Amino acid sequence: MTQHFPSRQLRFFLTAPSPCPYLPERFERKVFAHLPLSDGASVNDSLTQVGFRRSQNIAYRPACEACAACISARIPAADYIFSRSERKTIARNEDLERKVVEAEATMEQFDLLRRYLTARHADGGMAEMTWPDYVAMVEDTAVRTHIIEYRVRRSDGVRAPGELVACALVDVMNDGLSLVYSFYDPNQARRSLGSFVILDHVIQACLTGLPYVYLGYWVRGSEKMDYKVRFSPIELLKAEGWTLVVGGAARTSYDTP
C-alpha cells in the first residue's frame, strides 16, 4: 500500500509519562505529530494505517516503555458475518434514523455526551470536557470527517427531529471509516447502542465499497475496551503487520504483558 506523507517531513514528539487511563499502576507515553493543513487527510490516512489515531489536528500512537497493551484494531467489512446476537441488535434499532451531518458541534450533541460520560466514564480523562472542548474535538480538523446522528423515528406525524440517542464522529479514509469517538444515551441499555454504532458502520462501509472499519485501540487487560475484540473477524496490528483473527481468538493472540 502506498503511503503518503507531505513533502516537508513530519516532526514527531514524545509526551512525558502520565497515569494510564485504562490500566491501574501503569504510565502511558505517546508519540504524536501535528497534521498539516494542506494535505492532512492523506497524511491521516497513512498514519492510521500504521496504528495512529487522530485527535483534532494531532495524530498519535502509544509509545509506552514497559507496556504494549494498546493494539490497533479494524474490522474487514466485506468479510464480516453478523452473528445471531448482532442481527438481533440491528433489529432492535430498526426504529432509528441515521443522518450524516457536518462536523459542527451542537448543544444537543453535547448534552448527550455529558450524560454518557457521567454514566459510563466518570473517572476518565474526558469526564471534565467542557463545551469549548467538545467544539474543538468536532470542528478543529482539516481531514474528511462528519458526525452520524441516530434518532428515534417519530410516529406521531410531527415533522420535528426525533430524540437523539447516539452520535459518532467518523473520519472517511481512502480505505475505510475510522470511528474517532462515539457516545450514546446511557439509559437505553436494551438497544446495545455502542455495538450497534459499530455494526451500522460495517454495513455502511460495505455499501460504499470501503474495506475497513477502524476501531482504534483494543487495550489488552482493560474491561472497558474489551468489547472491541468481541467482533469477529477482526484484524490486529502486530509487528509483522495487520493480522486477521477469527472466532474470538484475539485475547490469546498476544502474550500477557
PyRosetta script that sets phi, psi and omega in degrees:
from pyrosetta import init, pose_from_sequence

init()
pose = pose_from_sequence("MTQHFPSRQLRFFLTAPSPCPYLPERFERKVFAHLPLSDGASVNDSLTQVGFRRSQNIAYRPACEACAACISARIPAADYIFSRSERKTIARNEDLERKVVEAEATMEQFDLLRRYLTARHADGGMAEMTWPDYVAMVEDTAVRTHIIEYRVRRSDGVRAPGELVACALVDVMNDGLSLVYSFYDPNQARRSLGSFVILDHVIQACLTGLPYVYLGYWVRGSEKMDYKVRFSPIELLKAEGWTLVVGGAARTSYDTP")
pose.set_psi(1, 130.3)
pose.set_omega(1, -179.9)
pose.set_phi(2, -73.1)
pose.set_psi(2, 129.5)
pose.set_omega(2, 177.8)
pose.set_phi(3, -105.3)
pose.set_psi(3, 139.8)
pose.set_omega(3, -175.7)
pose.set_phi(4, -115.0)
pose.set_psi(4, 127.9)
pose.set_omega(4, 172.9)
pose.set_phi(5, -131.9)
pose.set_psi(5, 153.1)
pose.set_omega(5, -177.2)
pose.set_phi(6, -65.8)
pose.set_psi(6, 157.9)
pose.set_omega(6, -177.9)
pose.set_phi(7, -60.4)
pose.set_psi(7, -35.4)
pose.set_omega(7, 175.1)
pose.set_phi(8, -86.9)
pose.set_psi(8, 123.7)
pose.set_omega(8, -172.2)
pose.set_phi(9, -58.2)
pose.set_psi(9, 138.3)
pose.set_omega(9, 175.7)
pose.set_phi(10, -67.3)
pose.set_psi(10, 145.9)
pose.set_omega(10, 175.4)
pose.set_phi(11, -105.3)
pose.set_psi(11, 126.0)
pose.set_omega(11, -179.2)
pose.set_phi(12, -106.0)
pose.set_psi(12, 144.0)
pose.set_omega(12, -178.2)
pose.set_phi(13, -127.7)
pose.set_psi(13, 158.3)
pose.set_omega(13, -178.8)
pose.set_phi(14, -120.5)
pose.set_psi(14, 129.0)
pose.set_omega(14, 179.8)
pose.set_phi(15, -77.9)
pose.set_psi(15, 161.0)
pose.set_omega(15, 173.3)
pose.set_phi(16, -75.7)
pose.set_psi(16, 156.0)
pose.set_omega(16, 178.4)
pose.set_phi(17, -61.3)
pose.set_psi(17, 141.7)
pose.set_omega(17, 176.5)
pose.set_phi(18, -145.8)
pose.set_psi(18, 157.9)
pose.set_omega(18, -178.1)
pose.set_phi(19, -56.6)
pose.set_psi(19, 135.2)
pose.set_omega(19, 179.7)
pose.set_phi(20, -70.8)
pose.set_psi(20, 130.6)
pose.set_omega(20, -179.9)
pose.set_phi(21, -77.5)
pose.set_psi(21, -7.1)
pose.set_omega(21, -174.9)
pose.set_phi(22, -113.5)
pose.set_psi(22, -35.7)
pose.set_omega(22, -175.5)
pose.set_phi(23, -121.0)
pose.set_psi(23, 125.0)
pose.set_omega(23, -177.4)
pose.set_phi(24, -66.4)
pose.set_psi(24, 148.5)
pose.set_omega(24, 175.4)
pose.set_phi(25, 62.5)
pose.set_psi(25, 24.7)
pose.set_omega(25, 174.2)
pose.set_phi(26, -125.4)
pose.set_psi(26, 160.7)
pose.set_omega(26, -179.6)
pose.set_phi(27, -122.4)
pose.set_psi(27, 144.7)
pose.set_omega(27, -179.1)
pose.set_phi(28, -112.5)
pose.set_psi(28, 150.8)
pose.set_omega(28, 169.4)
pose.set_phi(29, -135.5)
pose.set_psi(29, 150.8)
pose.set_omega(29, -179.5)
pose.set_phi(30, -131.5)
pose.set_psi(30, 144.8)
pose.set_omega(30, 169.0)
pose.set_phi(31, -101.1)
pose.set_psi(31, 135.7)
pose.set_omega(31, -175.9)
pose.set_phi(32, -144.4)
pose.set_psi(32, 161.1)
pose.set_omega(32, 177.2)
pose.set_phi(33, -143.7)
pose.set_psi(33, 149.4)
pose.set_omega(33, 175.8)
pose.set_phi(34, -82.5)
pose.set_psi(34, 129.0)
pose.set_omega(34, 178.2)
pose.set_phi(35, -73.5)
pose.set_psi(35, 132.4)
pose.set_omega(35, 179.6)
pose.set_phi(36, -69.2)
pose.set_psi(36, 144.7)
pose.set_omega(36, -179.2)
pose.set_phi(37, -69.9)
pose.set_psi(37, -31.1)
pose.set_omega(37, -174.0)
pose.set_phi(38, -69.5)
pose.set_psi(38, -47.3)
pose.set_omega(38, -179.2)
pose.set_phi(39, -133.8)
pose.set_psi(39, 42.3)
pose.set_omega(39, -178.1)
pose.set_phi(40, -60.7)
pose.set_psi(40, -34.8)
pose.set_omega(40, -178.7)
pose.set_phi(41, -63.3)
pose.set_psi(41, -46.0)
pose.set_omega(41, -179.4)
pose.set_phi(42, -66.6)
pose.set_psi(42, -40.5)
pose.set_omega(42, 178.5)
pose.set_phi(43, -65.5)
pose.set_psi(43, -41.4)
pose.set_omega(43, 178.1)
pose.set_phi(44, -61.3)
pose.set_psi(44, -40.1)
pose.set_omega(44, 176.0)
pose.set_phi(45, -56.2)
pose.set_psi(45, -51.7)
pose.set_omega(45, -175.7)
pose.set_phi(46, -64.9)
pose.set_psi(46, -41.7)
pose.set_omega(46, -178.9)
pose.set_phi(47, -69.1)
pose.set_psi(47, -37.9)
pose.set_omega(47, 178.2)
pose.set_phi(48, -62.4)
pose.set_psi(48, -38.3)
pose.set_omega(48, -179.3)
pose.set_phi(49, -66.6)
pose.set_psi(49, -16.4)
pose.set_omega(49, 177.2)
pose.set_phi(50, -113.0)
pose.set_psi(50, 20.0)
pose.set_omega(50, 169.3)
pose.set_phi(51, 104.3)
pose.set_psi(51, 6.0)
pose.set_omega(51, 177.2)
pose.set_phi(52, -86.4)
pose.set_psi(52, 160.4)
pose.set_omega(52, 172.8)
pose.set_phi(53, -124.7)
pose.set_psi(53, 157.7)
pose.set_omega(53, -179.7)
pose.set_phi(54, -106.1)
pose.set_psi(54, 138.4)
pose.set_omega(54, 168.9)
pose.set_phi(55, -135.5)
pose.set_psi(55, 109.5)
pose.set_omega(55, -173.6)
pose.set_phi(56, 55.5)
pose.set_psi(56, -122.5)
pose.set_omega(56, -179.8)
pose.set_phi(57, -102.9)
pose.set_psi(57, 28.3)
pose.set_omega(57, 179.1)
pose.set_phi(58, -121.9)
pose.set_psi(58, 135.9)
pose.set_omega(58, 171.1)
pose.set_phi(59, -107.5)
pose.set_psi(59, 134.5)
pose.set_omega(59, -175.1)
pose.set_phi(60, -142.2)
pose.set_psi(60, 160.2)
pose.set_omega(60, 170.4)
pose.set_phi(61, -151.2)
pose.set_psi(61, 153.8)
pose.set_omega(61, -179.5)
pose.set_phi(62, -62.0)
pose.set_psi(62, 144.9)
pose.set_omega(62, 176.5)
pose.set_phi(63, -142.8)
pose.set_psi(63, 49.2)
pose.set_omega(63, -175.3)
pose.set_phi(64, -75.7)
pose.set_psi(64, 142.2)
pose.set_omega(64, -172.8)
pose.set_phi(65, -75.1)
pose.set_psi(65, -34.9)
pose.set_omega(65, -173.8)
pose.set_phi(66, -124.1)
pose.set_psi(66, 23.2)
pose.set_omega(66, -176.9)
pose.set_phi(67, -152.2)
pose.set_psi(67, 141.1)
pose.set_omega(67, 176.3)
pose.set_phi(68, -134.0)
pose.set_psi(68, 39.9)
pose.set_omega(68, -175.2)
pose.set_phi(69, -76.5)
pose.set_psi(69, -22.6)
pose.set_omega(69, -178.7)
pose.set_phi(70, -84.3)
pose.set_psi(70, 118.4)
pose.set_omega(70, -173.7)
pose.set_phi(71, -128.3)
pose.set_psi(71, 124.3)
pose.set_omega(71, -179.9)
pose.set_phi(72, -64.7)
pose.set_psi(72, 138.8)
pose.set_omega(72, -178.1)
pose.set_phi(73, -133.5)
pose.set_psi(73, 142.5)
pose.set_omega(73, 175.0)
pose.set_phi(74, -146.4)
pose.set_psi(74, 151.4)
pose.set_omega(74, -180.0)
pose.set_phi(75, -101.2)
pose.set_psi(75, 125.8)
pose.set_omega(75, 172.8)
pose.set_phi(76, -75.9)
pose.set_psi(76, 103.6)
pose.set_omega(76, -168.2)
pose.set_phi(77, -63.4)
pose.set_psi(77, -45.0)
pose.set_omega(77, -174.1)
pose.set_phi(78, -64.5)
pose.set_psi(78, -28.7)
pose.set_omega(78, -176.8)
pose.set_phi(79, -96.2)
pose.set_psi(79, 3.9)
pose.set_omega(79, -173.7)
pose.set_phi(80, -78.6)
pose.set_psi(80, 132.1)
pose.set_omega(80, 176.8)
pose.set_phi(81, -115.3)
pose.set_psi(81, 117.3)
pose.set_omega(81, -177.0)
pose.set_phi(82, -71.1)
pose.set_psi(82, 131.8)
pose.set_omega(82, 177.0)
pose.set_phi(83, -74.4)
pose.set_psi(83, 171.2)
pose.set_omega(83, 179.3)
pose.set_phi(84, -60.9)
pose.set_psi(84, -44.7)
pose.set_omega(84, -179.6)
pose.set_phi(85, -66.2)
pose.set_psi(85, -34.2)
pose.set_omega(85, 178.2)
pose.set_phi(86, -69.2)
pose.set_psi(86, -37.6)
pose.set_omega(86, 176.0)
pose.set_phi(87, -63.8)
pose.set_psi(87, -36.3)
pose.set_omega(87, 176.9)
pose.set_phi(88, -66.3)
pose.set_psi(88, -38.9)
pose.set_omega(88, 177.5)
pose.set_phi(89, -62.0)
pose.set_psi(89, -43.5)
pose.set_omega(89, 177.9)
pose.set_phi(90, -62.4)
pose.set_psi(90, -42.6)
pose.set_omega(90, -179.0)
pose.set_phi(91, -65.0)
pose.set_psi(91, -37.3)
pose.set_omega(91, -179.5)
pose.set_phi(92, -65.1)
pose.set_psi(92, -19.0)
pose.set_omega(92, -177.1)
pose.set_phi(93, -111.2)
pose.set_psi(93, 20.8)
pose.set_omega(93, 179.4)
pose.set_phi(94, -65.1)
pose.set_psi(94, -17.5)
pose.set_omega(94, 179.6)
pose.set_phi(95, -86.9)
pose.set_psi(95, 6.2)
pose.set_omega(95, 178.7)
pose.set_phi(96, -95.2)
pose.set_psi(96, 142.9)
pose.set_omega(96, 173.5)
pose.set_phi(97, -107.3)
pose.set_psi(97, 132.7)
pose.set_omega(97, 177.1)
pose.set_phi(98, -101.1)
pose.set_psi(98, 139.6)
pose.set_omega(98, 179.9)
pose.set_phi(99, -139.0)
pose.set_psi(99, 129.6)
pose.set_omega(99, 175.4)
pose.set_phi(100, -83.8)
pose.set_psi(100, 123.6)
pose.set_omega(100, 178.8)
pose.set_phi(101, -124.6)
pose.set_psi(101, 158.7)
pose.set_omega(101, 178.4)
pose.set_phi(102, -60.9)
pose.set_psi(102, 155.0)
pose.set_omega(102, 178.4)
pose.set_phi(103, -75.0)
pose.set_psi(103, 71.0)
pose.set_omega(103, 178.1)
pose.set_phi(104, -129.5)
pose.set_psi(104, 123.0)
pose.set_omega(104, -175.6)
pose.set_phi(105, -68.9)
pose.set_psi(105, 143.1)
pose.set_omega(105, 173.6)
pose.set_phi(106, -126.9)
pose.set_psi(106, 154.9)
pose.set_omega(106, 179.0)
pose.set_phi(107, -66.6)
pose.set_psi(107, -30.0)
pose.set_omega(107, 177.0)
pose.set_phi(108, -62.8)
pose.set_psi(108, -43.9)
pose.set_omega(108, 176.4)
pose.set_phi(109, -62.9)
pose.set_psi(109, -43.3)
pose.set_omega(109, -177.3)
pose.set_phi(110, -64.9)
pose.set_psi(110, -39.9)
pose.set_omega(110, 177.4)
pose.set_phi(111, -60.6)
pose.set_psi(111, -41.5)
pose.set_omega(111, 177.2)
pose.set_phi(112, -64.0)
pose.set_psi(112, -43.3)
pose.set_omega(112, 178.9)
pose.set_phi(113, -60.2)
pose.set_psi(113, -43.8)
pose.set_omega(113, -179.3)
pose.set_phi(114, -61.7)
pose.set_psi(114, -41.7)
pose.set_omega(114, 178.9)
pose.set_phi(115, -64.9)
pose.set_psi(115, -39.9)
pose.set_omega(115, 179.0)
pose.set_phi(116, -64.0)
pose.set_psi(116, -48.1)
pose.set_omega(116, -178.1)
pose.set_phi(117, -64.4)
pose.set_psi(117, -41.2)
pose.set_omega(117, -179.7)
pose.set_phi(118, -62.7)
pose.set_psi(118, -39.4)
pose.set_omega(118, -177.1)
pose.set_phi(119, -82.1)
pose.set_psi(119, -35.1)
pose.set_omega(119, -169.9)
pose.set_phi(120, -110.6)
pose.set_psi(120, -26.7)
pose.set_omega(120, -174.0)
pose.set_phi(121, -140.0)
pose.set_psi(121, 46.8)
pose.set_omega(121, -176.6)
pose.set_phi(122, -63.5)
pose.set_psi(122, -24.3)
pose.set_omega(122, -179.7)
pose.set_phi(123, -104.2)
pose.set_psi(123, 10.9)
pose.set_omega(123, -177.1)
pose.set_phi(124, -88.7)
pose.set_psi(124, 174.2)
pose.set_omega(124, -177.1)
pose.set_phi(125, -68.8)
pose.set_psi(125, -20.0)
pose.set_omega(125, -178.8)
pose.set_phi(126, -96.2)
pose.set_psi(126, 1.2)
pose.set_omega(126, -172.4)
pose.set_phi(127, -59.4)
pose.set_psi(127, -30.2)
pose.set_omega(127, -177.5)
pose.set_phi(128, -97.7)
pose.set_psi(128, 18.3)
pose.set_omega(128, -178.1)
pose.set_phi(129, -59.5)
pose.set_psi(129, 132.6)
pose.set_omega(129, 179.0)
pose.set_phi(130, -101.6)
pose.set_psi(130, 172.5)
pose.set_omega(130, 177.4)
pose.set_phi(131, -58.1)
pose.set_psi(131, -47.9)
pose.set_omega(131, 176.6)
pose.set_phi(132, -59.5)
pose.set_psi(132, -35.6)
pose.set_omega(132, 177.0)
pose.set_phi(133, -61.3)
pose.set_psi(133, -44.0)
pose.set_omega(133, -178.6)
pose.set_phi(134, -66.6)
pose.set_psi(134, -41.6)
pose.set_omega(134, 177.5)
pose.set_phi(135, -57.8)
pose.set_psi(135, -44.5)
pose.set_omega(135, 179.8)
pose.set_phi(136, -64.4)
pose.set_psi(136, -41.9)
pose.set_omega(136, -179.4)
pose.set_phi(137, -59.2)
pose.set_psi(137, -39.3)
pose.set_omega(137, -176.0)
pose.set_phi(138, -84.2)
pose.set_psi(138, -43.1)
pose.set_omega(138, -166.7)
pose.set_phi(139, -102.1)
pose.set_psi(139, -19.4)
pose.set_omega(139, -174.6)
pose.set_phi(140, -86.4)
pose.set_psi(140, 78.5)
pose.set_omega(140, -179.8)
pose.set_phi(141, -165.0)
pose.set_psi(141, 156.9)
pose.set_omega(141, 177.1)
pose.set_phi(142, -118.0)
pose.set_psi(142, 14.6)
pose.set_omega(142, -179.7)
pose.set_phi(143, -93.4)
pose.set_psi(143, 174.4)
pose.set_omega(143, 178.1)
pose.set_phi(144, -80.7)
pose.set_psi(144, 103.5)
pose.set_omega(144, -175.3)
pose.set_phi(145, -141.5)
pose.set_psi(145, 158.8)
pose.set_omega(145, 177.7)
pose.set_phi(146, -157.9)
pose.set_psi(146, 174.9)
pose.set_omega(146, 175.5)
pose.set_phi(147, -115.5)
pose.set_psi(147, 137.0)
pose.set_omega(147, 170.0)
pose.set_phi(148, -101.4)
pose.set_psi(148, 122.5)
pose.set_omega(148, 174.5)
pose.set_phi(149, -101.8)
pose.set_psi(149, 134.4)
pose.set_omega(149, 176.0)
pose.set_phi(150, -112.4)
pose.set_psi(150, 120.4)
pose.set_omega(150, -177.3)
pose.set_phi(151, -125.7)
pose.set_psi(151, 149.2)
pose.set_omega(151, 175.8)
pose.set_phi(152, -71.2)
pose.set_psi(152, 126.5)
pose.set_omega(152, 179.8)
pose.set_phi(153, -65.8)
pose.set_psi(153, 128.8)
pose.set_omega(153, -179.0)
pose.set_phi(154, -75.7)
pose.set_psi(154, 143.5)
pose.set_omega(154, 177.8)
pose.set_phi(155, -122.3)
pose.set_psi(155, 10.0)
pose.set_omega(155, -176.4)
pose.set_phi(156, -100.4)
pose.set_psi(156, 5.4)
pose.set_omega(156, 178.6)
pose.set_phi(157, 83.5)
pose.set_psi(157, -7.8)
pose.set_omega(157, 178.6)
pose.set_phi(158, -75.3)
pose.set_psi(158, 137.3)
pose.set_omega(158, -174.8)
pose.set_phi(159, -87.8)
pose.set_psi(159, 0.6)
pose.set_omega(159, 177.7)
pose.set_phi(160, -70.4)
pose.set_psi(160, 155.6)
pose.set_omega(160, 179.4)
pose.set_phi(161, -60.9)
pose.set_psi(161, 147.5)
pose.set_omega(161, 176.8)
pose.set_phi(162, -76.1)
pose.set_psi(162, 178.0)
pose.set_omega(162, -178.3)
pose.set_phi(163, -63.1)
pose.set_psi(163, 132.5)
pose.set_omega(163, 177.4)
pose.set_phi(164, -81.9)
pose.set_psi(164, 120.7)
pose.set_omega(164, -177.4)
pose.set_phi(165, -117.4)
pose.set_psi(165, -14.6)
pose.set_omega(165, 179.4)
pose.set_phi(166, -159.9)
pose.set_psi(166, 152.2)
pose.set_omega(166, 176.1)
pose.set_phi(167, -140.6)
pose.set_psi(167, 151.0)
pose.set_omega(167, 174.7)
pose.set_phi(168, -139.7)
pose.set_psi(168, 127.0)
pose.set_omega(168, 172.2)
pose.set_phi(169, -89.6)
pose.set_psi(169, 120.5)
pose.set_omega(169, -168.3)
pose.set_phi(170, -131.2)
pose.set_psi(170, 131.1)
pose.set_omega(170, 171.8)
pose.set_phi(171, -93.2)
pose.set_psi(171, 136.8)
pose.set_omega(171, 175.0)
pose.set_phi(172, -97.9)
pose.set_psi(172, 116.3)
pose.set_omega(172, -177.2)
pose.set_phi(173, -109.1)
pose.set_psi(173, 173.8)
pose.set_omega(173, -179.0)
pose.set_phi(174, -74.4)
pose.set_psi(174, -14.0)
pose.set_omega(174, 178.6)
pose.set_phi(175, -128.8)
pose.set_psi(175, 17.1)
pose.set_omega(175, 178.2)
pose.set_phi(176, 164.3)
pose.set_psi(176, -172.9)
pose.set_omega(176, 176.6)
pose.set_phi(177, -110.5)
pose.set_psi(177, 131.3)
pose.set_omega(177, -180.0)
pose.set_phi(178, -110.8)
pose.set_psi(178, 116.6)
pose.set_omega(178, 179.2)
pose.set_phi(179, -79.7)
pose.set_psi(179, 100.1)
pose.set_omega(179, -177.8)
pose.set_phi(180, -71.6)
pose.set_psi(180, -47.8)
pose.set_omega(180, 177.8)
pose.set_phi(181, -163.0)
pose.set_psi(181, 139.5)
pose.set_omega(181, 176.2)
pose.set_phi(182, -133.1)
pose.set_psi(182, 152.0)
pose.set_omega(182, 179.4)
pose.set_phi(183, -152.5)
pose.set_psi(183, 159.6)
pose.set_omega(183, -171.3)
pose.set_phi(184, -157.4)
pose.set_psi(184, 171.4)
pose.set_omega(184, -179.3)
pose.set_phi(185, -68.7)
pose.set_psi(185, 115.5)
pose.set_omega(185, -177.6)
pose.set_phi(186, -70.2)
pose.set_psi(186, -12.0)
pose.set_omega(186, 179.8)
pose.set_phi(187, -89.7)
pose.set_psi(187, 4.5)
pose.set_omega(187, -179.4)
pose.set_phi(188, -111.3)
pose.set_psi(188, 48.9)
pose.set_omega(188, -174.8)
pose.set_phi(189, -59.7)
pose.set_psi(189, -33.6)
pose.set_omega(189, -177.2)
pose.set_phi(190, -59.0)
pose.set_psi(190, -29.0)
pose.set_omega(190, -176.2)
pose.set_phi(191, -77.8)
pose.set_psi(191, -18.6)
pose.set_omega(191, -174.6)
pose.set_phi(192, 52.8)
pose.set_psi(192, 54.6)
pose.set_omega(192, -171.2)
pose.set_phi(193, -64.7)
pose.set_psi(193, -33.6)
pose.set_omega(193, 178.6)
pose.set_phi(194, -60.3)
pose.set_psi(194, -46.7)
pose.set_omega(194, 177.6)
pose.set_phi(195, -68.1)
pose.set_psi(195, -39.6)
pose.set_omega(195, -178.1)
pose.set_phi(196, -60.4)
pose.set_psi(196, -42.4)
pose.set_omega(196, -179.7)
pose.set_phi(197, -59.1)
pose.set_psi(197, -42.7)
pose.set_omega(197, 178.9)
pose.set_phi(198, -65.1)
pose.set_psi(198, -47.4)
pose.set_omega(198, -179.9)
pose.set_phi(199, -61.3)
pose.set_psi(199, -39.3)
pose.set_omega(199, 178.6)
pose.set_phi(200, -63.5)
pose.set_psi(200, -35.3)
pose.set_omega(200, 179.0)
pose.set_phi(201, -75.0)
pose.set_psi(201, -27.8)
pose.set_omega(201, 171.3)
pose.set_phi(202, -62.4)
pose.set_psi(202, -44.0)
pose.set_omega(202, 177.7)
pose.set_phi(203, -62.1)
pose.set_psi(203, -45.0)
pose.set_omega(203, -178.5)
pose.set_phi(204, -65.9)
pose.set_psi(204, -36.9)
pose.set_omega(204, 176.8)
pose.set_phi(205, -62.3)
pose.set_psi(205, -42.4)
pose.set_omega(205, 178.0)
pose.set_phi(206, -62.8)
pose.set_psi(206, -43.7)
pose.set_omega(206, -177.7)
pose.set_phi(207, -64.6)
pose.set_psi(207, -30.0)
pose.set_omega(207, -178.1)
pose.set_phi(208, -100.6)
pose.set_psi(208, 4.0)
pose.set_omega(208, 176.6)
pose.set_phi(209, 74.6)
pose.set_psi(209, 23.0)
pose.set_omega(209, 178.4)
pose.set_phi(210, -97.1)
pose.set_psi(210, 132.0)
pose.set_omega(210, -170.3)
pose.set_phi(211, -75.8)
pose.set_psi(211, -23.6)
pose.set_omega(211, -171.3)
pose.set_phi(212, -132.6)
pose.set_psi(212, 154.5)
pose.set_omega(212, 165.8)
pose.set_phi(213, -119.7)
pose.set_psi(213, 114.8)
pose.set_omega(213, -178.0)
pose.set_phi(214, -85.9)
pose.set_psi(214, 126.7)
pose.set_omega(214, -176.0)
pose.set_phi(215, -102.2)
pose.set_psi(215, -4.2)
pose.set_omega(215, -174.7)
pose.set_phi(216, 86.8)
pose.set_psi(216, -142.6)
pose.set_omega(216, -173.0)
pose.set_phi(217, -102.2)
pose.set_psi(217, 128.8)
pose.set_omega(217, 162.3)
pose.set_phi(218, -84.6)
pose.set_psi(218, 125.8)
pose.set_omega(218, -179.8)
pose.set_phi(219, -102.4)
pose.set_psi(219, 103.7)
pose.set_omega(219, -176.8)
pose.set_phi(220, -61.6)
pose.set_psi(220, 123.5)
pose.set_omega(220, -179.3)
pose.set_phi(221, 98.3)
pose.set_psi(221, -5.0)
pose.set_omega(221, 179.1)
pose.set_phi(222, -103.4)
pose.set_psi(222, 118.8)
pose.set_omega(222, 180.0)
pose.set_phi(223, -63.0)
pose.set_psi(223, -33.7)
pose.set_omega(223, -178.4)
pose.set_phi(224, -64.6)
pose.set_psi(224, -29.4)
pose.set_omega(224, -175.3)
pose.set_phi(225, -105.2)
pose.set_psi(225, 1.4)
pose.set_omega(225, -174.5)
pose.set_phi(226, -70.3)
pose.set_psi(226, -18.7)
pose.set_omega(226, -178.1)
pose.set_phi(227, -60.9)
pose.set_psi(227, -25.3)
pose.set_omega(227, -174.3)
pose.set_phi(228, -65.7)
pose.set_psi(228, -32.6)
pose.set_omega(228, -178.1)
pose.set_phi(229, -90.9)
pose.set_psi(229, 9.8)
pose.set_omega(229, 170.4)
pose.set_phi(230, -81.0)
pose.set_psi(230, -14.0)
pose.set_omega(230, 177.5)
pose.set_phi(231, -84.7)
pose.set_psi(231, 135.9)
pose.set_omega(231, -176.4)
pose.set_phi(232, -147.7)
pose.set_psi(232, 133.6)
pose.set_omega(232, 2.6)
pose.set_phi(233, -74.7)
pose.set_psi(233, 158.2)
pose.set_omega(233, 177.6)
pose.set_phi(234, -140.9)
pose.set_psi(234, 154.1)
pose.set_omega(234, 176.1)
pose.set_phi(235, -111.9)
pose.set_psi(235, 133.6)
pose.set_omega(235, 177.6)
pose.set_phi(236, -115.0)
pose.set_psi(236, 142.3)
pose.set_omega(236, -178.1)
pose.set_phi(237, -87.6)
pose.set_psi(237, 106.0)
pose.set_omega(237, 177.0)
pose.set_phi(238, -100.5)
pose.set_psi(238, 179.3)
pose.set_omega(238, -179.2)
pose.set_phi(239, -60.4)
pose.set_psi(239, -32.2)
pose.set_omega(239, -178.6)
pose.set_phi(240, -88.5)
pose.set_psi(240, 0.7)
pose.set_omega(240, 178.0)
pose.set_phi(241, 120.5)
pose.set_psi(241, -173.7)
pose.set_omega(241, -179.9)
pose.set_phi(242, -66.0)
pose.set_psi(242, 129.3)
pose.set_omega(242, -175.6)
pose.set_phi(243, -124.6)
pose.set_psi(243, 128.1)
pose.set_omega(243, -179.2)
pose.set_phi(244, -77.1)
pose.set_psi(244, 131.3)
pose.set_omega(244, 177.9)
pose.set_phi(245, -123.8)
pose.set_psi(245, 130.1)
pose.set_omega(245, -174.4)
pose.set_phi(246, -123.8)
pose.set_psi(246, 146.0)
pose.set_omega(246, 169.7)
pose.set_phi(247, 75.3)
pose.set_psi(247, 32.6)
pose.set_omega(247, 174.9)
pose.set_phi(248, 74.0)
pose.set_psi(248, 19.8)
pose.set_omega(248, -178.1)
pose.set_phi(249, -88.1)
pose.set_psi(249, 4.2)
pose.set_omega(249, -174.9)
pose.set_phi(250, -60.8)
pose.set_psi(250, -37.3)
pose.set_omega(250, -176.1)
pose.set_phi(251, -65.2)
pose.set_psi(251, -24.1)
pose.set_omega(251, -179.7)
pose.set_phi(252, -103.7)
pose.set_psi(252, 10.7)
pose.set_omega(252, -177.6)
pose.set_phi(253, -82.5)
pose.set_psi(253, -11.4)
pose.set_omega(253, -179.9)
pose.set_phi(254, -130.3)
pose.set_psi(254, 147.6)
pose.set_omega(254, 174.3)
pose.set_phi(255, -69.8)
pose.set_psi(255, 151.4)
pose.set_omega(255, 176.6)
pose.set_phi(256, -64.8)
pose.set_psi(256, 130.7)
pose.set_omega(256, -176.9)
pose.set_phi(257, -68.2)
pose.dump_pdb("model.pdb")
